[in-house]
Amino acid sequence: MQLGIESVSSEIVLSRAVDISMALGHPIKDCLYLALAERWQTVLVTADLKLVGKANASVWANFVTSLSNVEEIIRNP
């Protein structure tokens, strides 16, 4: 079945995730997702408000939003 899901090895974004993690002072496990969002030029939707706050005060602000904003994203893609 074609679901349009791409499997990506963490090795592909690991270096960038490390850079993001160090810049934001945030755990790398979360920054892997942010690195993917940046790579794919899309928005990471997360309930991690600490990550959202740190990213919003950085160059990654356009790549992350809070789960509480998901309805707005759906209405205005």
N, C-alpha and C positions, 0 to 999 in steps of 0.2 A: 504494500500500500504506500502510495506517495503522500507523505504528510508535510513535505516541505521543511523537514527538520534536518539541520546540518550538524553532524557530530564534529567537534573541534577538540583536538588534543590541547591540553593546557600548555604544552611546550610551545605552541604557536604564539601564545600571548603572555607567556611567563615573564619574559624580560620587561615587557611594557607594564605588566601588573606589579612587578617589583618597583619600577620607577614610580608608579602611581601610589603604591603603598607607602613608600618612603616620603613622597611629597605630601601626602595627606596625613601620615601618621596613623594609618588604619590597617587592620589585618589584611594580609595578601589574599586570603581565601575570598574575601568580598571584592577585592580589587581585580581579581580575575574576571568577574562579571562586568565590571566597569571597563576593563581593557577590551573585552569583546564588544561592548556597546560602542566604544570609540572606533574599533576596527570596522564594525558594520555600519557606522554612522546612524545609530538608532538610540533609543532611550531605554535605560535600565529602570524598571519599575520595582521598587523595593520598600519593605516596611522598616528597613534599617535607617532610622532617622539620624543617627550619628553619621553614617556614610553620606546621606543626603545633605546634611548641614556642611560637612567638610567639603564635599564636591561642589556644592553651590557657591562656596567661597573660593573657588579655584577655576582653572581653565577647563575643568570637566563638568561645569555646571549644565551644559546643554545635553549631557549624556546620562543624566540621572534625574529621577523624580520620585516623589513619595507615592506609595500605594494609595494614599488618600486622594491623589489627583487622577486616578485612573479613569473616572467617569469623564473628566474634561478631555483626556487624551482620546477616548473613544469617540466623543462628539466632534472633536477638532483634530483629526489625524494629521 
